[in-house]
Amino acid sequence: MKVFISSDLEGTAGVVDWDQVIAGGHFYDYYAGLLTREINAAIEGAMAAGATEFLVNDSHSKMQNIRPDQLAGRARYLSGRYKPLYMMQGLDASFDAVFFISYHGSMSSHGSTLSHTYFPTAFAEVKINGQVAGESGINALVAQAYGVPIVLITGDGTTAEEIRPFAPSVRAAVVKDSVTRFAANSMHPDDACALIRSEAQAAIEGLGEAAPVQITLPVTMEIQFRTSDYCDLACRISGVECTGDLTARIVLDDPLEAYQTFITVVLLCRGLVE
């Protein structure tokens, strides 16, 4: 049984500031270590339920936040910044389940700690078929394309709520309660790992009844940008339609193509400031 793990960092218990999640920042190494512990807890829980193979796609920032020798379960480790499928690189139809570890709320959410949607400078809000979508909802497009259920997500309560319209049977390990965008009441790391381990085991044990990702096709992605220059750039991409000075739309029959088109927008917008 194969499990695909997409790992971010902002949703880790205790994390509340950008300085904690960017390499070179204050205590970054410490919090990257806590992330590794949470990933390992998910792997250990899944192993207890019979999972045997794991791929961890490091999906945060420059995507090189984890020491591969510290991963449990002899997990494979996919790292590096440029990936055509970005946070979902490596997923295919051979996997049985998807875990989202240390995810966070969308840019337009209220008070979710370190909330953003892919690139906070560019994106104010993304909707899929009229529903606000954070990174988890956007990434669900890839899971739908390959027919692999999303069965576990970890982070704060907003993160758990935002994935449910797209993956209604997902289990959630809520390891912190967001107070504001830069404050949270977090579980002790040991307790957070225990909760993740338990939820991961239950997710794999219940895999036979897990609902598939439910995104009606054709998929409509509505994007609201923070400034018009990002919108202008995005609308130069085939498949992206300008709908206003700050808004654009992607409408496609193929969920994978919709995701790849959105990621092209992300990469082009990043290039504007890099």
C-alpha positions in Angstrom: 0.0 0.0 0.0 1.5 3.3 -1.1 0.9 6.7 0.5 1.8 10.1 -1.1 2.7 12.8 1.4 2.7 16.5 0.5 4.4 18.4 3.3 4.2 22.2 3.9 5.5 23.8 7.1 3.2 26.6 8.3 0.7 24.1 9.8 3.2 22.6 12.2 2.2 22.9 15.9 4.0 25.9 17.3 4.7 27.8 14.1 3.3 31.3 14.0 5.8 33.5 12.2 7.5 33.6 8.7 10.9 33.8 10.4 10.3 30.3 11.7 9.6 28.8 8.3 12.2 30.4 6.1 15.7 28.9 5.9 18.1 31.2 7.8 15.4 32.5 10.0 15.2 32.4 13.8 14.7 28.8 15.0 14.0 27.6 11.4 16.1 24.5 12.0 14.1 23.7 15.2 10.7 24.0 13.5 11.8 22.1 10.4 12.7 19.4 12.9 9.2 19.5 14.3 7.8 19.2 10.8 9.9 16.1 10.3 8.5 14.6 13.5 4.9 15.3 12.3 5.6 13.7 9.0 7.1 10.7 10.7 4.1 10.4 13.0 1.8 10.2 9.9 4.1 7.5 8.4 4.2 5.5 11.6 0.4 5.6 11.9 -0.1 4.5 8.3 2.5 1.7 8.8 0.5 0.5 11.8 -2.5 0.2 9.5 -0.6 -1.7 6.8 0.9 0.9 4.5 4.3 -0.1 3.2 5.6 2.5 0.7 5.8 6.3 1.2 6.8 9.2 -1.0 7.3 12.6 0.8 7.1 15.6 -1.5 8.8 18.5 0.3 6.5 21.3 -0.8 7.5 24.3 1.3 9.4 27.3 0.0 12.6 26.1 -1.8 11.4 22.5 -1.0 14.5 21.3 0.8 13.4 21.4 4.4 13.8 17.8 5.5 16.8 15.6 6.3 16.0 12.4 4.3 17.9 10.2 6.7 15.5 11.2 9.5 12.3 10.1 7.6 10.5 7.0 9.0 9.5 4.0 7.0 12.4 4.3 4.6 10.3 6.9 2.8 11.4 8.2 -0.6 12.1 12.0 -0.5 11.2 14.3 -3.4 12.8 17.7 -3.1 13.9 20.6 -5.2 12.2 23.9 -6.2 11.1 23.4 -9.8 8.6 20.7 -10.1 6.0 20.6 -12.9 3.3 19.4 -10.5 4.7 21.5 -7.6 3.2 20.4 -4.3 1.8 17.3 -5.9 4.8 16.2 -7.9 5.2 12.4 -7.8 1.6 11.5 -7.4 0.2 9.0 -9.9 -2.5 6.3 -10.0 -0.2 3.7 -8.3 -0.8 5.4 -4.9 -3.6 4.4 -2.6 -3.9 7.5 -0.4 -2.8 11.1 -0.1 -1.8 12.9 3.1 -1.4 16.7 3.4 0.9 17.4 6.4 1.4 20.8 8.0 -1.0 22.7 5.6 -2.5 26.1 6.3 -5.5 28.2 5.5 -6.2 30.2 2.3 -5.2 33.9 1.9 -8.8 35.0 2.2 -9.5 33.0 5.4 -10.0 34.8 8.6 -7.1 34.6 11.0 -5.6 31.3 9.9 -2.0 31.3 11.1 0.4 32.3 8.2 -2.5 32.1 5.7 -1.7 32.4 2.0 -2.5 30.8 -1.3 0.6 29.6 -3.0 2.1 33.1 -3.4 0.9 35.7 -0.9 2.2 38.7 -2.9 0.1 37.8 -5.9 -3.1 36.0 -4.9 -5.9 37.5 -2.8 -8.4 34.6 -3.3 -8.9 31.5 -5.4 -12.2 29.8 -5.9 -13.0 26.4 -7.4 -16.6 26.1 -8.7 -17.5 29.0 -6.5 -15.9 27.6 -3.3 -13.0 29.3 -1.7 -10.0 27.0 -2.2 -6.7 27.1 -0.3 -3.7 25.1 -1.4 -5.4 21.9 -0.2 -8.4 22.5 -2.5 -6.2 23.4 -5.5 -4.0 20.4 -4.9 -7.1 18.2 -4.8 -7.4 18.7 -8.5 -4.3 16.4 -9.0 -5.6 13.8 -6.6 -8.9 13.8 -8.6 -7.0 13.4 -11.9 -5.3 10.3 -10.7 -8.2 8.9 -8.7 -6.4 8.9 -5.3 -8.4 9.9 -2.2 -7.1 12.5 0.2 -7.6 10.9 3.6 -5.6 13.0 6.0 -4.8 16.7 6.6 -3.0 18.3 9.5 -2.8 22.0 10.6 -5.3 24.4 12.2 -9.1 24.2 12.2 -9.5 26.5 9.2 -7.3 24.2 7.2 -9.5 21.2 8.1 -12.7 23.1 7.1 -11.4 24.3 3.8 -10.5 20.9 2.4 -13.9 19.3 3.2 -15.9 20.6 0.2 -13.4 18.9 -2.0 -12.6 15.8 0.0 -15.6 15.3 2.3 -14.3 12.1 4.1 -10.8 13.4 4.9 -9.7 12.9 8.5 -8.1 16.0 10.2 -5.5 16.3 12.9 -6.0 19.8 14.2 -2.8 20.5 16.1 -3.3 24.2 16.8 -6.0 26.8 17.2 -5.3 30.0 15.3 -5.8 33.2 17.3 -4.8 35.6 14.5 -2.7 35.3 11.4 0.4 35.5 13.6 -0.6 33.8 16.8 -1.9 30.3 17.7 -2.6 28.1 20.7 -0.7 24.9 19.8 -0.6 21.4 21.2 2.6 20.2 22.8 4.7 18.6 19.9 4.5 15.2 21.6 0.7 15.4 21.7 0.5 16.8 18.2 2.5 13.8 16.9 0.3 11.4 18.9 -2.8 12.9 17.3 -1.4 12.7 13.8 -0.2 9.1 14.3 -3.7 8.1 15.5 -5.5 9.9 12.7 -3.2 8.5 10.1 -3.8 5.0 11.3 -7.5 5.5 11.2 -7.4 7.1 7.8 -5.6 4.0 6.3 -7.8 1.6 8.2 -10.8 3.3 6.7 -9.4 3.6 3.2 -12.0 1.3 1.7 -14.8 3.7 2.5 -12.9 6.9 1.7 -14.8 9.1 -0.8 -12.9 10.3 -3.9 -12.2 14.0 -4.5 -15.4 15.6 -5.5 -14.9 18.5 -8.0 -17.5 18.9 -10.7 -16.1 19.1 -14.2 -15.6 21.2 -16.1 -13.7 23.0 -13.3 -13.9 26.7 -13.0 -11.1 28.4 -11.1 -11.7 32.1 -10.3 -8.5 34.0 -9.3 -8.4 37.4 -7.6 -5.0 39.1 -7.7 -3.7 41.7 -5.3 -2.4 44.0 -8.1 -3.2 44.5 -11.7 0.3 43.6 -13.0 0.0 40.0 -11.8 -3.4 39.8 -13.5 -2.0 41.2 -16.7 0.8 38.6 -16.7 -1.6 35.7 -15.9 -3.9 36.5 -18.8 -1.1 36.1 -21.3 -1.2 32.3 -20.5 -3.3 30.1 -22.8 -6.4 29.0 -20.9 -6.5 32.0 -18.6 -9.3 34.5 -19.3 -9.2 38.1 -17.9 -12.5 39.0 -16.2 -11.5 42.3 -14.6 -8.6 44.5 -13.6 -7.8 42.1 -10.8 -9.6 38.9 -11.7 -9.1 36.0 -14.1 -10.7 32.7 -14.8 -9.6 29.2 -15.9 -12.3 26.8 -17.2 -11.2 23.4 -18.3 -12.6 19.8 -18.5 -9.3 18.2 -17.3 -8.5 18.7 -13.6 -4.8 18.1 -14.2 -4.7 20.6 -17.0 -6.5 23.1 -14.8 -3.9 22.6 -12.0 -1.0 22.9 -14.4 -2.4 26.1 -15.9 -2.7 27.5 -12.4 0.8 26.5 -11.5 2.0 28.3 -14.7 0.3 31.4 -13.4 2.1 30.9 -10.0 5.5 30.5 -11.6 5.1 33.5 -13.9 3.9 35.7 -11.0 6.9 34.6 -8.9 9.2 35.7 -11.7 7.8 39.2 -11.5 9.5 39.8 -8.1 12.4 37.4 -8.3 
